[in-house]
């Protein structure tokens, strides 16, 4: 099993003995976002497109394959969202059936 994206980035940064202020200076990504990425606190970050761009930039700065890590993140987050949505809300059609009853459905 592969390591999580945040852990991979943190370990690479620590191996290179680079601290977060140095990463912020070089990448222009705020420290609070860098910490959120490393801790995989995705809800702290502004949005999926930004997160993927931040991951690509951060990884490239560390000499890692940014595209691969951004894609890995997309798969991980997508899978967890699908699991959460399926477990808690039922199907899309089922949710909307009760939220928006159609006038002809009474007949």
C-alpha positions as CSV (number, residue, x, y, z in Angstrom):
1,X,0.0,0.0,0.0
2,X,1.3,3.5,-0.9
3,X,1.8,6.2,1.7
4,X,-0.7,9.0,1.9
5,X,0.1,12.1,-0.1
6,X,0.6,14.4,3.0
7,X,2.9,11.9,4.7
8,X,4.9,11.5,1.5
9,X,5.4,15.3,1.3
10,X,6.3,15.7,5.0
11,X,8.8,12.8,4.9
12,X,10.5,14.2,1.7
13,X,10.7,17.7,3.3
14,X,12.2,16.3,6.5
15,X,14.7,14.2,4.6
16,X,15.9,17.4,2.9
17,X,15.9,19.3,6.2
18,X,13.7,22.0,4.8
19,X,11.3,23.8,7.1
20,X,7.9,25.1,6.2
21,X,8.8,28.8,6.0
22,X,11.4,27.9,3.4
23,X,8.7,26.0,1.4
24,X,6.4,28.9,1.7
25,X,9.0,31.4,0.5
26,X,9.9,29.2,-2.5
27,X,6.4,28.1,-3.5
28,X,4.3,31.0,-2.3
29,X,1.9,28.5,-0.7
30,X,0.9,29.7,2.8
31,X,2.2,27.7,5.8
32,X,-1.3,27.0,7.0
33,X,-2.1,25.3,3.7
34,X,1.2,23.4,3.7
35,X,0.4,22.1,7.2
36,X,-3.1,21.2,6.1
37,X,-1.7,19.2,3.1
38,X,0.8,17.4,5.3
39,X,-1.9,16.6,7.9
40,X,-4.5,15.8,5.1
41,X,-6.9,18.3,6.5
42,X,-8.6,18.8,3.1
43,X,-11.5,20.8,4.5
44,X,-9.0,23.6,5.5
45,X,-8.0,24.1,1.9
46,X,-9.8,26.4,-0.5
47,X,-11.0,23.8,-3.1
48,X,-10.0,20.7,-5.1
49,X,-8.4,22.6,-8.0
50,X,-6.3,24.6,-5.6
51,X,-5.3,21.5,-3.6
52,X,-4.1,19.7,-6.7
53,X,-2.1,22.7,-7.8
54,X,-0.6,23.1,-4.3
55,X,0.3,19.4,-4.2
56,X,2.0,19.6,-7.7
57,X,3.9,22.7,-6.7
58,X,5.0,21.5,-3.3
59,X,6.0,18.1,-4.7
60,X,7.9,19.6,-7.6
61,X,9.8,21.9,-5.1
62,X,10.8,18.8,-3.2
63,X,11.9,16.9,-6.4
64,X,9.0,14.6,-6.4
65,X,6.5,13.7,-9.2
66,X,3.8,16.4,-8.6
67,X,1.5,15.1,-11.2
68,X,1.5,11.6,-9.8
69,X,0.8,12.8,-6.2
70,X,-1.9,15.2,-7.4
71,X,-3.6,12.3,-9.2
72,X,-3.2,10.0,-6.2
73,X,-4.8,12.7,-4.0
74,X,-7.7,13.0,-6.5
75,X,-8.3,9.2,-6.4
76,X,-8.1,9.1,-2.6
77,X,-10.4,12.0,-2.0
78,X,-12.8,10.9,-4.7
79,X,-13.1,7.4,-3.2
80,X,-13.6,8.7,0.3
81,X,-16.3,11.1,-0.9
82,X,-18.1,8.4,-2.8
83,X,-18.0,6.1,0.2
84,X,-19.3,8.9,2.5
85,X,-22.1,9.9,0.1
86,X,-23.2,6.4,-0.4
87,X,-23.2,5.5,3.2
88,X,-25.0,8.5,4.5
89,X,-27.4,9.8,1.9
90,X,-28.5,7.0,-0.4
91,X,-28.6,7.4,-4.2
92,X,-28.8,10.7,-6.0
93,X,-32.2,9.8,-7.4
94,X,-33.5,8.7,-4.0
95,X,-32.5,12.0,-2.3
96,X,-34.1,14.2,-5.0
97,X,-37.3,12.2,-5.1
98,X,-38.3,13.4,-1.7
99,X,-36.8,16.9,-2.0
100,X,-38.5,17.8,-5.3
101,X,-41.7,15.9,-5.7
102,X,-43.0,16.1,-9.3
103,X,-46.6,17.2,-9.7
104,X,-47.5,14.2,-11.9
105,X,-46.1,11.7,-9.3
106,X,-49.3,12.0,-7.3
107,X,-51.4,10.3,-10.0
